[in-house]
Amino acid sequence: MKKVWGRCAALLLTGFVPFSAGAGPLPVSTATETETNRSLTHGVCAEGRWRLDGAAARSDAEGTAALPAAWAPALDAIAGCLAAPDATRACLVVQGQHDEKQFPTAVVRVFGGQSAAQIARARGRAGAVLQALAGRGVEPRRLHEAPPSAEPSFRGVEIVLDRECLPAPPSLSPEDRQLLEEARRIVERNAVAKREEPAPAQPPPAAPAAPALTPFVELTLHGSLANSDAATVLSPGLRAAVGARGNWLGARVGLGAGGGSREEDARALEAFAAAEIHVLPWLSFGPVAGLRYGAPAADGPWLERSFFAGIEAAQRLLTFAGSNHLLLQQAFLPFGSRERRGEITGDRLERIPSTSESQLRFELGLSLRHDI
């Protein structure tokens, strides 16, 4: 009794494959196994129906429904039918078949009847074929099982090709196709028009940028204090200069006129040159040097000549009208000399031996600078 139960469980548990069932029993073909195998090699895919006969009446050594080796070429060809261009929506429907073989009483008692045992055996054959087709690369969604027929026919399976099993891929309506065609024509027309457009005229190459130099003129009202061994002289004066400045550096040269607190230096003329370094937008400093001639009158001979050199600083106090700047200037001139060749005593001009002495000079001025 244990052996009977074991064989029955093998039929039920290992003879079936979980694929979805097709609709309704399939009609039975009368083709023999030899005819089926031969016709498959000659384009039987067009017929879409195959009968595989000659299954074993007993299970194999593992207890599953036996799959005859002679079915292998037919299963290869059937699986290949799904690769046909017109079979993209096709599925294979497998229906197990049974004959009139009678099972022992013990098996019949387990299944509840001779017909039930035959149907279980037919489903086991269908399950084995479905498993073999899946092993040949057929997708599970394209494999279906139809319930076995209650009427005995042959010991095997029947396979039918359902050409419209899968849903059709979405397709465009005639209106959509017309819109796509119109869009394609518009794109092509625009591309042609763009190719036919004349190329835009290229602007002439830009001239190389000039150095960032700003020329300027400058007028300065200043006062100086000169100290030497012989005397200390306070001299007011007026200077005019021209120059140019860039982002970091600048330079200027100029002439000046003034007078001194001593009669020998009552009328004076100056010439100077200066450079400037812009450390901040409003602050600059740099070296300055000049030469000064002093005389008792504008048309008289010079009696004193001074050389001065040192450091000058300038702060921009105000900018107005865009190009005008008000500057405060200071100069410390430690490198200087004073040469004398005459002096005035009373109302008389007396020539003296030429003498030279060192001189220290300070200057303070207010400048108006105009950018050109």
C-alpha positions as CSV (number, residue, x, y, z in Angstrom):
1,M,0.0,0.0,0.0
2,K,2.9,2.4,0.8
3,K,4.3,1.8,-2.7
4,V,0.9,2.7,-4.3
5,W,0.7,5.9,-2.3
6,G,4.2,6.9,-3.3
7,R,3.5,6.4,-7.0
8,C,0.3,8.3,-6.8
9,A,2.0,11.2,-5.0
10,A,4.6,11.3,-7.7
11,L,1.9,11.6,-10.3
12,L,0.2,14.5,-8.5
13,L,3.3,16.4,-7.2
14,T,5.9,16.0,-9.9
15,G,3.9,15.4,-13.0
16,F,2.4,18.9,-13.2
17,V,4.0,22.3,-14.1
18,P,2.3,25.6,-12.9
19,F,1.4,27.2,-16.2
20,S,-1.9,28.9,-16.8
21,A,-4.6,26.7,-18.5
22,G,-6.0,27.3,-21.9
23,A,-9.7,27.4,-22.8
24,G,-11.5,24.2,-23.6
25,P,-10.5,20.8,-24.9
26,L,-8.5,20.6,-28.2
27,P,-9.5,18.5,-31.2
28,V,-7.4,15.4,-31.7
29,S,-5.2,15.0,-34.8
30,T,-4.9,11.6,-36.4
31,A,-1.2,12.2,-37.5
32,T,1.2,9.5,-36.3
33,E,4.5,10.3,-34.5
34,T,6.6,9.5,-37.6
35,E,4.5,11.9,-39.8
36,T,4.7,14.6,-37.2
37,N,8.4,14.5,-36.8
38,R,8.9,14.4,-40.6
39,S,6.5,17.3,-41.3
40,L,8.1,19.6,-38.7
41,T,11.3,19.5,-40.7
42,H,9.4,20.7,-43.7
43,G,7.7,23.8,-42.4
44,V,4.8,22.4,-40.4
45,C,4.8,25.6,-38.3
46,A,2.2,27.0,-40.8
47,E,-0.2,24.2,-39.7
48,G,0.2,25.2,-36.0
49,R,-0.9,21.8,-34.6
50,W,1.3,18.8,-33.5
51,R,0.5,15.4,-32.0
52,L,3.2,13.6,-30.0
53,D,2.3,10.0,-29.4
54,G,3.9,7.0,-27.9
55,A,4.4,8.1,-24.3
56,A,5.4,5.4,-21.8
57,A,2.7,3.8,-19.7
58,R,4.8,4.0,-16.5
59,S,6.7,6.8,-14.7
60,D,10.5,7.0,-15.0
61,A,12.9,6.2,-12.3
62,E,12.3,9.5,-10.5
63,G,8.5,9.0,-10.5
64,T,7.7,11.7,-13.1
65,A,5.8,11.3,-16.3
66,A,8.2,9.8,-18.9
67,L,9.2,12.0,-21.8
68,P,10.2,9.9,-24.8
69,A,13.5,10.7,-26.3
70,A,11.9,10.5,-29.8
71,W,10.0,13.7,-29.0
72,A,13.1,15.8,-28.6
73,P,13.5,16.8,-32.3
74,A,9.8,17.7,-32.5
75,L,10.0,19.8,-29.3
76,D,13.1,21.6,-30.7
77,A,11.2,22.5,-33.9
78,I,8.0,23.5,-32.1
79,A,10.0,25.9,-29.8
80,G,11.6,27.3,-32.9
81,C,8.2,28.2,-34.4
82,L,7.8,31.0,-31.8
83,A,10.8,32.7,-33.4
84,A,9.0,33.1,-36.7
85,P,8.3,36.8,-37.8
86,D,4.5,36.3,-37.8
87,A,4.5,34.5,-34.3
88,T,5.4,37.5,-32.1
89,R,2.0,37.2,-30.4
90,A,1.8,33.4,-30.5
91,C,1.7,31.0,-27.5
92,L,1.9,27.2,-27.3
93,V,-1.1,25.4,-25.7
94,V,-0.3,21.9,-24.5
95,Q,-3.0,19.3,-23.8
96,G,-2.2,15.9,-22.2
97,Q,-3.9,12.8,-23.7
98,H,-4.6,9.4,-22.3
99,D,-5.7,6.0,-23.7
100,E,-7.9,3.2,-22.3
101,K,-5.1,1.6,-20.2
102,Q,-6.6,0.3,-16.9
103,F,-4.8,1.1,-13.6
104,P,-4.6,-1.3,-10.7
105,T,-7.5,-1.2,-8.2
106,A,-5.3,0.3,-5.5
107,V,-4.4,3.3,-7.8
108,V,-8.0,3.7,-8.8
109,R,-9.1,3.8,-5.2
110,V,-6.6,6.6,-4.4
111,F,-7.8,8.8,-7.3
112,G,-11.4,8.0,-6.8
113,G,-12.0,6.3,-10.2
114,Q,-10.4,5.0,-13.3
115,S,-11.1,8.2,-15.3
116,A,-9.6,10.4,-12.6
117,A,-6.4,8.4,-12.7
118,Q,-6.2,8.6,-16.5
119,I,-6.7,12.4,-16.4
120,A,-4.0,12.8,-13.7
121,R,-1.6,10.8,-15.9
122,A,-2.4,13.0,-18.9
123,R,-1.7,16.2,-17.0
124,G,1.6,14.8,-15.9
125,R,2.6,14.2,-19.5
126,A,1.5,17.8,-20.4
127,G,3.5,19.1,-17.4
128,A,6.6,17.3,-18.6
129,V,6.3,18.8,-22.1
130,L,5.8,22.3,-20.8
131,Q,8.9,21.9,-18.7
132,A,10.9,20.7,-21.7
133,L,9.7,23.7,-23.8
134,A,10.7,26.1,-21.0
135,G,14.1,24.5,-21.0
136,R,14.4,25.3,-24.7
137,G,14.0,29.0,-24.0
138,V,10.3,29.5,-24.4
139,E,9.0,32.2,-22.1
140,P,6.6,31.0,-19.4
141,R,4.0,33.7,-20.5
142,R,3.9,31.9,-23.9
143,L,3.2,28.5,-22.5
144,H,-0.3,27.4,-21.5
145,E,-1.9,24.1,-20.4
146,A,-5.3,23.0,-21.6
147,P,-7.3,20.5,-19.4
148,P,-7.1,16.9,-20.7
149,S,-10.1,15.5,-22.6
150,A,-12.3,13.1,-20.6
151,E,-12.5,10.8,-23.6
152,P,-9.6,8.4,-24.2
153,S,-7.6,8.9,-27.4
154,F,-3.8,8.2,-27.4
155,R,-1.0,8.2,-24.9
156,G,0.8,11.5,-25.5
157,V,0.2,15.2,-25.9
158,E,-1.2,17.6,-28.4
159,I,0.3,21.1,-29.0
160,V,-1.5,23.9,-30.7
161,L,0.0,27.3,-31.8
162,D,-2.3,30.1,-30.7
163,R,-1.2,33.0,-33.0
164,E,-3.1,35.8,-31.1
165,C,-2.4,34.8,-27.5
166,L,-0.5,37.9,-26.5
167,P,-1.9,41.4,-26.6
168,A,-1.1,43.4,-29.8
169,P,1.5,46.1,-29.4
170,P,0.1,49.7,-29.4
171,S,-0.2,51.2,-32.9
172,L,-0.7,54.7,-34.1
173,S,-4.0,55.8,-35.5
174,P,-4.2,57.3,-39.0
175,E,-4.6,60.8,-37.5
176,D,-1.4,60.3,-35.4
177,R,0.5,59.1,-38.4
178,Q,-0.6,62.1,-40.4
179,L,0.5,64.5,-37.6
180,L,3.9,62.8,-37.4
181,E,4.3,63.1,-41.1
182,E,3.5,66.8,-41.0
183,A,6.0,67.3,-38.2
184,R,8.7,65.5,-40.2
185,R,8.1,67.7,-43.2
186,I,8.2,70.9,-41.0
187,V,11.5,69.8,-39.5
188,E,13.0,69.0,-42.9
189,R,11.8,72.3,-44.4
190,N,13.3,74.3,-41.5
191,A,16.6,72.4,-41.9
192,V,16.7,73.2,-45.6
193,A,15.9,76.9,-44.9
194,K,18.6,77.1,-42.3
195,R,21.2,75.6,-44.7
196,E,20.2,78.2,-47.4
197,E,20.5,81.2,-45.1
198,P,23.5,83.3,-45.9
199,A,26.2,83.2,-43.2
200,P,26.2,86.2,-41.0
201,A,28.9,88.7,-41.8
202,Q,31.8,88.4,-39.4
203,P,32.7,91.7,-37.7
204,P,36.2,92.9,-38.3
205,P,38.8,91.8,-35.8
206,A,38.9,94.2,-32.9
207,A,42.0,96.4,-32.6
208,P,44.4,95.5,-29.9
209,A,43.5,97.2,-26.7
210,A,45.7,100.2,-26.0
211,P,47.6,100.4,-22.7
212,A,45.4,101.6,-19.9
213,L,47.1,105.0,-19.6
214,T,45.2,108.2,-18.7
215,P,47.0,111.5,-19.5
216,F,46.4,114.5,-17.3
217,V,47.4,118.1,-16.6
218,E,47.9,119.4,-13.0
219,L,48.1,122.7,-11.3
220,T,49.5,122.9,-7.7
221,L,49.6,125.6,-5.1
222,H,52.4,124.8,-2.7
223,G,54.7,126.0,0.0
224,S,58.2,124.8,0.9
225,L,60.5,125.1,3.9
226,A,64.2,124.8,3.1
227,N,66.8,124.6,5.9
228,S,70.5,124.9,5.4
229,D,73.5,125.9,7.4
230,A,73.2,129.5,6.4
231,A,69.5,130.1,6.6
232,T,65.9,128.8,6.7
233,V,63.8,129.9,3.7
234,L,60.0,129.8,3.4
235,S,58.9,129.9,-0.2
236,P,55.3,129.8,-1.7
237,G,54.9,128.9,-5.3
238,L,52.7,127.7,-8.2
239,R,53.5,124.7,-10.4
240,A,52.1,123.3,-13.6
241,A,52.7,119.7,-14.8
242,V,51.7,117.2,-17.4
243,G,51.7,113.4,-17.0
244,A,50.0,110.1,-17.4
245,R,48.9,107.4,-15.0
246,G,47.9,103.7,-15.3
247,N,46.4,101.2,-12.9
248,W,49.5,101.0,-10.7
249,L,52.0,103.6,-11.9
250,G,52.2,107.2,-13.1
251,A,54.7,110.0,-13.9
252,R,54.7,113.7,-14.4
253,V,57.1,116.6,-15.2
254,G,56.5,120.3,-14.6
255,L,57.6,123.9,-14.1
256,G,57.0,126.3,-11.3
257,A,57.4,129.9,-10.1
258,G,57.5,131.4,-6.7
259,G,59.3,133.6,-4.3
260,G,61.4,133.3,-1.1
261,S,61.6,135.1,2.2
262,R,65.1,136.3,1.4
263,E,65.8,139.0,-1.1
264,E,68.3,136.9,-3.1
265,D,65.5,134.4,-3.6
266,A,62.6,136.8,-4.2
267,R,61.9,135.4,-7.7
268,A,62.4,131.7,-8.4
269,L,61.9,129.3,-11.2
270,E,61.7,125.5,-10.8
271,A,61.8,122.4,-12.9
272,F,60.9,118.9,-11.5
273,A,60.0,115.3,-12.3
274,A,58.1,112.8,-10.2
275,A,56.9,109.2,-10.4
276,E,54.0,107.7,-8.4
277,I,52.9,104.2,-7.3
278,H,49.2,103.7,-6.6
279,V,49.0,101.6,-3.4
280,L,45.3,102.3,-3.0
281,P,42.7,103.9,-5.2
282,W,43.1,107.1,-3.3
283,L,46.7,107.0,-2.1
284,S,50.0,107.1,-4.0
285,F,53.7,107.8,-3.3
286,G,56.9,107.9,-5.2
287,P,60.3,109.6,-5.8
288,V,60.5,113.3,-6.8
289,A,63.5,115.5,-7.8
290,G,64.0,119.1,-9.0
291,L,66.1,122.1,-9.6
292,R,65.4,125.7,-8.4
293,Y,67.0,129.0,-9.4
294,G,66.5,132.1,-7.3
295,A,67.1,135.8,-8.2
296,P,66.3,139.2,-6.8
297,A,64.2,140.1,-9.9
298,A,62.7,138.3,-12.8
299,D,65.2,139.8,-15.2
300,G,68.2,139.6,-12.9
301,P,71.0,137.0,-12.6
302,W,70.4,134.0,-10.4
303,L,72.1,134.2,-7.0
304,E,71.1,130.9,-5.5
305,R,70.6,127.4,-7.0
306,S,69.1,124.5,-5.1
307,F,68.8,120.8,-5.9
308,F,66.3,118.7,-4.1
309,A,65.3,115.0,-4.1
310,G,63.2,112.7,-1.9
311,I,59.8,111.1,-1.5
312,E,56.4,112.5,-2.3
313,A,52.9,111.3,-1.2
314,A,49.5,112.3,-2.5
315,Q,45.9,111.6,-1.2
316,R,42.9,112.1,-3.4
317,L,40.4,114.1,-1.4
318,L,37.7,114.6,-3.9
319,T,36.6,113.6,-7.5
320,F,34.1,115.7,-9.3
321,A,32.7,115.9,-12.9
322,G,34.1,112.5,-13.5
323,S,37.6,113.6,-14.5
324,N,38.7,116.2,-12.0
325,H,40.5,115.3,-8.8
326,L,41.6,117.3,-5.8
327,L,44.8,116.0,-4.2
328,L,46.7,116.8,-1.1
329,Q,50.5,116.4,-1.6
330,Q,53.4,116.2,0.9
331,A,57.1,115.9,0.1
332,F,60.1,115.0,2.3
333,L,63.3,115.9,0.5
334,P,66.4,115.0,2.6
335,F,68.7,114.9,-0.4
336,G,69.5,118.5,-1.4
337,S,72.1,121.2,-1.8
338,R,72.2,125.0,-2.0
339,E,74.7,126.9,-4.0
340,R,75.2,130.7,-3.5
341,R,77.2,133.1,-5.7
342,G,76.1,136.5,-4.6
343,E,74.3,138.4,-1.9
344,I,72.5,141.8,-1.4
345,T,73.8,144.2,1.2
346,G,71.7,147.2,1.6
347,D,71.1,148.4,-2.0
348,R,74.2,146.8,-3.4
349,L,74.6,143.4,-5.1
350,E,77.9,141.9,-4.2
351,R,79.5,138.8,-5.8
352,I,80.9,136.3,-3.4
353,P,83.0,133.2,-3.8
354,S,80.7,130.3,-4.8
355,T,79.7,128.3,-1.8
356,S,77.7,125.1,-1.5
357,E,75.9,123.5,1.5
358,S,73.5,120.7,2.2
359,Q,69.8,121.5,2.4
360,L,66.7,119.7,3.9
361,R,63.4,120.6,2.4
362,F,59.7,120.0,3.2
363,E,56.8,120.7,0.9
364,L,53.0,120.9,1.3
365,G,50.6,121.5,-1.6
366,L,47.1,121.3,-2.9
367,S,46.7,120.1,-6.5
368,L,43.9,120.1,-9.1
369,R,44.3,117.3,-11.6
370,H,42.2,117.0,-14.8
371,D,42.2,113.7,-16.8
372,I,42.4,114.3,-20.6
